[in-house]
Amino acid sequence: MRASFFSLILAAAPLAAHPVQSGPEVVFDLERVGDGVYAALSRRPAPPAVSNTAFVVLEDGVLVVDSHMKPEAATVLLREIAKVTDKPVRYLVQTHHHGDHVGGNPAFPGAIDIIAHESTRQTLAQWNPTKARLPNAVIRDGITLFRGREVRIKFTGRGHTAGDLSVWLPADRILIAGDLLFNGGYIGFMKDGFVGDWIATLDALSELNPKTIVPGHGPLATPEDIRTFKAYLIAFRESVREHRARGESLEKALETYRLPKAYRDWGMQDMALKDNIRRVWEELKSE
Ligand SMILES: [Zn+2]
């Protein structure tokens, strides 16, 4: 088919986000971040979406990264994918085991492969919020797919959990980072994390020098945002260390702790700050 004038205009249209609704509710903003690469960005950390997802159109199917919190949100995502391509969804990559990234799994068709780090599968085998089937393809360090485009599914070290995967599209320089990156001023969840390792893992992501990053939460990001989040992790860890160095008990530290000034207005403190302090406190014990 010859390209019509209209389709040329469409192809040249600037990348733009558009809100996707289910009834009156905006579930996420869908943004085209590259040729055949889309991000579904949640506006707020509340159901049904909570987290961001992404999908990549391959020559013979679609690879989806994460499934949102609820099957309702995943159903909306699958509907949007069908508007972009008639190719079937073939892969679902789970960046990690948290409910806001795997909760939508039951909406996915049964014939797909679910790819996760082996530790994510182990965790889901013990605790699976979706009661859905477990990942059926596990990786330890990574796997590269060649399906009309190169897709590297990578484990670059522990961080937000023991088994965070990211998806790297080298030709497009697009990185889908999962919760290794909270962007836009969120303190992040460290409860299942390894904060010391996380700092080094972020360096490995920076070295890729991505053009565009889809974070697990928050707006699209750049390498500068990785540096900002890394500086925060370092400052947070140091500030908890100071409480320990003063000889405080954990209970006292939980009462008196204040985030370093630069991060005092960052979001998610209600749901995560105390757990984050406990986690780093535990980690520092073995230093
Ligand atoms: Zn998470």
Residues whose N, C-alpha, C, O or C-beta is under 5 A from the ligand:
A	BS01	ZN	H98 D179
